[in-house]
Amino acid sequence: MKFNTKTIHGGQEHDKAYGAVMPPIYQTSTYAQSTPGGHKGYEYSRTHNPTRHALENALASIENGNHGLAFASGLAAIDAVIKLLSPGDEVVSTNDLYGGSYRLFTKIYEDFGIKFHFIGMENADVIESYINNNTKLIWVETPTNPMMNVIDIEATARIAKKHEVLLAVDNTFATPYLQQPLDLGADIVMHSATKYIGGHSDLVMGALAVKDDALAEKLYFIQNASGAVCGPQDSFLALRGIKTLHVRMQRHCENGRAVAEYLAAHPKIEKVYWPGFETHPNHDIAKAQMNDFGGMVSFVTKGNDFDEAIKIVENLKIFTLAESLGGVESLAGHPASMTHASIPKELREKSGVVDSLIRLSVGIEDKEDLIADLKQAIG
Ligand SMILES: *Cc1c(COP(=O)(O)O)cnc(C)c1O
């Protein structure tokens, strides 16, 4: 089955009771048993729920995995991965990282004795120099948030295999429409399904997909034991989102390109970060591992003025000033004061998140309207 067909049919079946084409929302915490232990595969909804199960099968299918797991949020999914580790273990992580991931690693898990190395990963050889006997996990986010750096998943997977270290990829920005990390050698793919997977800014959810059975079993154990699962209503919405992922992504990419090109030609704009430009330092890797370049575009203004950047995001009318990304509607964010405020300024600026950086999640409206909006806001 090819990708577009998979989003609609992959891992999915019609409801066994009445043939409902969409899985019913099984709004139940528990399931009747005929005799102790005599049940139809479902006992308690933290452990299993048919609607969540339907979503998890679809997630596994679109990521070319064998197992999918859905969580209460993207961070809950990351949290489950880190719980595979023990005190004394080390993680090599992308430095230009989603702020909440950075906070989880440094403010929660460092206190539990796990050591994190935050490094630039555009050169895979650098990754290897941080690996030692304690290293258990490489955490990759690509394209990165918000600098749109691209990391070579296949090269990183070779290093991970050589040192018998797990490789997890945060695939939130790219989605499986653009890149399939498990096929490139990653062990775990992670999503904030809040973003493109859900696609309509109406839920908060996380997801994992893996190929390996033993690894999946450990993660299912953690999912049930820690309990950060998503409810059946949200599972239904995410599954519905998946069914249009490919058509939405196609338009996100088309509009992303139009917006990036408009901004690059604008006299008041200093720099545009979008992996589709040939001048992007990792363009060749992006071209090789991604099918297109996505709808996320970041830019800085000439003069790098904090107040001017704030004025631009306030002036936008069709782009909504808001955190998050990946919905059908266009959003604008100011990372230094919003998503990345939890990262110390010095560290933030080292990875390029300067005062005037603006991040756009380009939606699927008419691109002419989006460009007109940017034009009036930037002046
Ligand atoms: C939003 C996001 C997360 C966290 O997901 P939540 O659903 O908000 O918990 C992780 N990684 C990336 C790249 C994100 O954009």
Ligand as a Chemical Component Dictionary entry (heavy atoms), coordinates in Angstrom:
data_LIG
# 
_chem_comp.id                   LIG 
_chem_comp.type                 NON-POLYMER 
_chem_comp.pdbx_formal_charge   0 
_chem_comp.three_letter_code    LIG 
# 
loop_
_chem_comp_atom.comp_id 
_chem_comp_atom.atom_id 
_chem_comp_atom.alt_atom_id 
_chem_comp_atom.type_symbol 
_chem_comp_atom.charge 
_chem_comp_atom.model_Cartn_x 
_chem_comp_atom.model_Cartn_y 
_chem_comp_atom.model_Cartn_z 
_chem_comp_atom.pdbx_ordinal 
LIG C1 C1 C 0 4.768 20.531 20.329 1  
LIG C2 C2 C 0 6.003 19.731 20.193 2  
LIG C3 C3 C 0 6.366 18.779 21.154 3  
LIG C4 C4 C 0 5.554 18.562 22.420 4  
LIG O1 O1 O 0 4.285 18.050 22.146 5  
LIG P1 P1 P 0 2.981 18.367 23.050 6  
LIG O2 O2 O 0 1.905 17.658 22.315 7  
LIG O3 O3 O 0 2.829 19.845 23.093 8  
LIG O4 O4 O 0 3.255 17.796 24.399 9  
LIG C5 C5 C 0 7.507 18.038 20.923 10 
LIG N1 N1 N 0 8.267 18.226 19.819 11 
LIG C6 C6 C 0 7.959 19.150 18.882 12 
LIG C7 C7 C 0 8.836 19.310 17.696 13 
LIG C8 C8 C 0 6.826 19.933 19.039 14 
LIG O5 O5 O 0 6.530 20.852 18.103 15 
# 
loop_
_chem_comp_bond.comp_id 
_chem_comp_bond.atom_id_1 
_chem_comp_bond.atom_id_2 
_chem_comp_bond.value_order 
_chem_comp_bond.pdbx_ordinal 
LIG C1 C2 SING 1  
LIG C2 C3 SING 2  
LIG C2 C8 DOUB 3  
LIG C3 C4 SING 4  
LIG C3 C5 DOUB 5  
LIG C4 O1 SING 6  
LIG O1 P1 SING 7  
LIG P1 O2 DOUB 8  
LIG P1 O3 SING 9  
LIG P1 O4 SING 10 
LIG C5 N1 SING 11 
LIG N1 C6 DOUB 12 
LIG C6 C7 SING 13 
LIG C6 C8 SING 14 
LIG C8 O5 SING 15 
# 
